[in-house]
């Protein structure tokens, strides 16, 4: 069923989206645009995709009732356990699907960008599974703070290329990946979030939609109804939030909350709260909301979380924000760390720093006793242990 939150024929969500690309990339992007929906909706793709999600990824991911967290905040809080997927995050839902699409298009060389390293690991993993060449671009700063994921990618046979420009984080890794793509247009750029030129944001959202598809029947099983009252997810580029929100876009009785990284504070100059600080502009091939100065130059974002350290949001989220369909909140580094330690101590689950931002808004909300809240726990915290240990005594 067509929703106003799906892109139009030109790849726009309201005023956001489109494909602002160099001429050299046009044939590849056009080929993908002409084929991705046909491929995804084909019986052959669906059969292979679902089999891999079940037997390789380990889906469905559980919908866990967090009893002690619920008691503390006075609501019925469920965690969608994407952290239990193979490779430790939601990212693998997308990489499995895109690799199948790439193979159908005859592509053998895969490139990707990564911030926290989860998308890089997921891409390297599926390339190893399918016997494809893999190159992952990663900011030099992120390579240092996400060393375990870098080691995993190399073990899996991927080449990891450091981005040494700008803030040396996700934005710069994406810049380098796009430069490489322009020079090597025959490669398949496996974008990890709902960003980039059309059709990438829509394709990634469709592949991550399995999250909310499962949530519907899992909630029905546990609560007697398919719809929660509230869904909360962290947002950098926004693929885990897109997946968690997807099947609820048109159910306006379901509150959608997107949580951005406020870093050291929204107005501190060290933040990644795009919806609060950004203006309309173009980044990485699409029109969206991004942090920029008076001359249109990108303002460097900051977050303790490598996966949320991005100066924009995907065009779908820009539209969700502008239309008011989703409520955008934010959490500082300090609040995210506190939320991570809290979940660990009262539920025995160590979340990724990205996911901790979603948890961090619970104390800011006026929750009701019968309110059903689903938090998308997008990743596990193994990769962030060094950061957690560093701040544990503070």
N, C-alpha and C positions, 0 to 999 in steps of 0.2 A: 504494500500500500504506500502510495507516494505521500511524503510528509513535507511540510514547508522547511523542515530542518534537513532535508536532502538537497544536494546541489541541483541547480538548473542545468540546462543542456550546455551551458558555457562554463560550468564548474563553479558557480557562485552560490554562496549561502548569503542571501540578501545582497549587501554591497561587497561582501568579502569573498576572496578566493581567486579564481582565474588561473591563468598560466603565463607568467611573465618570464619567458625563457629565450636564450639565444637561438638563432636560426638553426645552428648545428644540431640542437637537441630536439627540434620540432618533429622529425620523422619518428624518433623513438617514443616521445611522449604521445604523439598521435596514434601510433600503433597500440600503445597500452590503453589509451582512451577508447579506441574502437573495439578492443577485445576483452577488457577486464571483467565487465559485467557478464558477458556471454560465457566466459570461462568459469567465473565464480558460480553462476547459476546452472552450469551443466551438471548432469548426473554423474559423469566421470569424475569431475573435480570434487563434488560434494562427497562422493563415496571415499575417495582417497584422503581428502582433508579430514573428514570425521574419523576415519580409521586411525590416522596419525595422531589426532587430538586425543583419542581414547587410549591407544596402545603405546604411544611414544611420549606424549606430553603428560598424560595422566589425568585427563579430564573425564567427568566434570570435576572442577575444583569445589571443595566443600563450602557450604554456607553455614558458618559456625555461630551458634548463639553464645555470645560472650557474657556469661552469667554474672561474673564479678564486676565487669565493666558496666553492665546494665544496672546492677544494684547501686554502683557509685553515682551514676548520672541519672538514675530514675527514669529509664526508658528501656525498650526492648532493642538491644543493639546486636546486630549480626555482622560478622566479618566475612566478606567474600574472599576466600583464601587463594588468591592468585599466587601467593608466595610459595604454594605447594606444587606449582607446575614444575616440570623438568626445566632446568636452568634458573629457577628461582624467581620468576616474575611473569607478568602478563605478556611480555614482549614476544615470547615464542608462539603465541596464537597467530600473530601477524607474520612472523618469519616463515613459519610452515606454509601458510597460505601463499605468500608472495613467491617463495621458491617454486611452488607448484605452478604458479602463473608464469614465472620466468622460464621454467622448463617447457611449458606449452608454447612459449614464444621463441624457443630455440636458443636461449641465452645460457652461456656457460661461465661467464666472468661476473662475479657479484661484488659490488662495493656497498659499504654502509658507513654511517656516522654513529658515534655513540658518546654519551655523556657519562652516566654512571657505569657504563660498561655492560649493562644487562642486555641491551639490544645488540651490542657487538658480540657478546657471548651467544645469544640466541641465533644470530645470523651465522656465526662460525660453526655452531653446532649443527644446524640444518644443512649448511654447505658440506660439512664432513659427512653427514648422512647421505647426501645426494651425489657426493664426489665432484663438487664444483669449486673453482678457485674463489678465494675470498680475501678482500682487502678491507680493513676497517680503519677509518680515520677517527682519531681521538685527540682531544686537547692535551698538551703536555702537562698541564696542571692536573687534569683528570687522570692521566696515566699514573701520576704520583699518588693521588689519594684513592685510587681504585685498583691498586696493584694486584689483588687476587684475581680480578676479572681479566686483567691484561694477561696474566699467566695462563688463565683458562683459554683465552682466545689463541694464544700461541701454541698451547698444547693441542688445540683442535685443528691446527694447520693454517690459521689465518695470518696474514701479514698485517701488523699494526703500524700505522703511519702517524707520527706525532704532528699535531697542528701547533706551530710555534708563534703564530701571529695573535694580535689582540689580547684578549684575556686568557687565551690558551685553554678554552673550555668548549662547551657544546656548539655554540654559535660558530666558532672558528673551525671546529671539526667539520661542520656542515659546509662551510665555505670551501674548505679544501676538497671535500668529497665532490661538490658541484664543479669545482675547477677541473678535477680529474675526469669527471663525467663529460664535460665539454670537450676535453682533449681525446677522450676515448668513448664516443657516443654509442659504440656497440655493446658496452657493458650495461648491466642491469643495476640501477641504483635502488637498493632495497631500503627505502626510508623508514625510520623506526617510529615516527609519530604522525599525527594528523596535520602535518605541515607540508610545505613544498607546493609545486605546481599541480593543478588538476591533471590527472585524476587521483593523485596520491592521497590527499586527505580523505576522500570518500572511500577509496579502496581499503585504507588502513582501518577506518571506522567500521566498515562492513566486516572485516576479518576479526576485529575485536568485539563485535556485537555478540559473539558467543557468550560473553560474560553476562550481559543482561538477559539473554535468551535463557540461560540456565537459572538465573536469579528468579525468573517468573515461576517456573515449576517448583523450584526449591522452596520459595516462600509459600506457595500454595500448599505444599506438603507440610510445612512447619507451622504456618499461621492460618491456613484456610483461605487466604486470598493472595492473588498474584502481585498486587501492588504494595510496596512499602509506603510509608508517609514521606520518608526522606532518604535520598542517596547522597553520600559524600565521597568525593574522590579528589586526589591532588591533581594539579594541572601545571605542567611546564609547557610542552608542546600540546599534550593532552590526550594521548591515545588510550590510557587506561580509563580516563573519565568518559571519553567518547564511547567506549565499549560498555561501561556501566550504565550510561544514560540512554543508549541507543533505542532500546525497545520501550522507553518511557517518554520519549520526546513529546508525544501528543497526549499523554495522560497528565493533564495539567494539575490534577490533584496530588501528583507526586512532586515533592520539592527536590530540585536538583541543586546541590551545593558543590562548587568548584573551589578548591583551596590552592592559592598561589603561595610562593615563597616570599616572605617579607624580609628575609635576610636579617640585617641588624636593625630593621625598622623601615616601614614603607617610605618615609621621607628622609632616611639617613644617608641616601646616596649610595648605599650598599644593599640593593634590593632586587627582586625579580618579580615584583607585583605588577605585572603588565597592565591589567585592567584598570588599576588605579593611577598608573604613571604614564601609560602609553597613549599614542595617537595613531590615527589611520596612516598606514604607509605600506611599503612593499619590502618583504624580506624573503629570501630563498624561494623566489618564484611565485609568491602569492600575495594578494592584498589582504592585510589583516591589521590588528592593533599591535603596535610595537613601541618599545622605549627608544626615543630619539631626541636629539637636541634641536635647537631652532634652525639648524641648517640641514636637518633630515639625516644626520649621521647617527648610527646606532649607539645608544648609551650602553656601556658594558653592564651586564647584570651581575648580581652576586647572590649566592645561596650556599649554605653549608652542604646542601644536597646537590650533587653533580647532575642529577637527572632533571632538576627544576631550574637550573642555572641557564635560562634562555631568555632573550630580550623580547620575545613575542609569544603569542598563543596561536594555535591553528585557526584557520578561518571559520571553521564550524563553531569553535568556542567564542570567537569574536562576535559571531552572530547570536549565540546563546546569551552572551553578555549584553549586547546592544538591545536585543529584543526583550530582555528581562526574563527569559525562560529559565535561565540558571542564575542563582545568586552566587556572586563571587566574594569569597572571604580570603583571609591570608593568615599565615602563621610565621613568626620569627624563628630564627635558628634555635633560640633558647626555648621557645614553646614546643618546637618539634622534638628537641632532645628530651624535654620533660615528658612529653607524650610517649616517646619510645621507651623510656625507662619505666613509665607507669604500666604500659601494656605488658612489658617483659615481666614485671614483678607481680601483676595480678592475674595475668592470663597465661604466662609461660610462653609467650610468642615474641620473638625479637623481630620487629619490622624493619624494612628498609627506611632510610631517612626520608625518602620521598613520601612513602605511605604514612610516616609519622606526622607529616604536615596535615593530612586528612584527619587523623586522630586528634590533633592539637586544637581543633575548633570546638570540640565537645564542651569544654568549660565555658565557652562564650555563648552557647546556645541555651534557650529556655525550653528544655525538653519536658514533654508531658509523660505521665505514667504509662499510658497505653500507646505511645508513639513508637512505631516500628522504623528503626533506622538501619540502613545497610551502609557499611563503610567498605570501600573497595581496598583491600589490603594488597596493593599491587606488587609488592616484592618483599623478599626476606632480607634480614639485616647482616648476613655473613660478610658482605662486601664492605659494610660500614663499621665493622668491629673496631678498627684502628681509631676512627673518629669517636666512637662511643667510649672506648677505653680512655682516650685523651681527656674527655670531658666528665668522666665518671666522678672524679673527686671534686669537681668545681661546686 
